[in-house]
Amino acid sequence: MNEPGSEGYCPAPVPAAVPVRAEPGEPVAACVLCDEPTEYAADTPGAPMCPRCEWQQAQRGACSG
C-alpha cells in the first residue's frame, strides 16, 4: 500500500557496476580512449579507462559548468 503523498517519488537508483581489478598474471582490459592497458580485468563490463584517462575525464567533468 502506498503512503499518501508518495506517488511523486522515483525509485532509488541502481548502483553502477564496479570494475574488477585484475589479479597478477590475468589479462587486462584496454582503455577505451587510448588503448593502453588498464588495471581492470579483461572481462570488466562497461568502458574501462586507464588511470590517466580516468583522471582527465574527472578533470573535464569538474571544470564543466
PEQUI-V604643 format. One record per helix or strand of 3 or more residues. SS is the DSSP state (hx for helix, st for strand). FROM is the first residue (numbers start at 0). LEN is the number of residues. If there is no record, write none. Layout:
BEGIN
ss->(SS SS)
from->(FROM FROM)
len->(LEN LEN)
END
This chain:
BEGIN
ss->(st st hx)
from->(27 36 50)
len->(3 5 13)
END
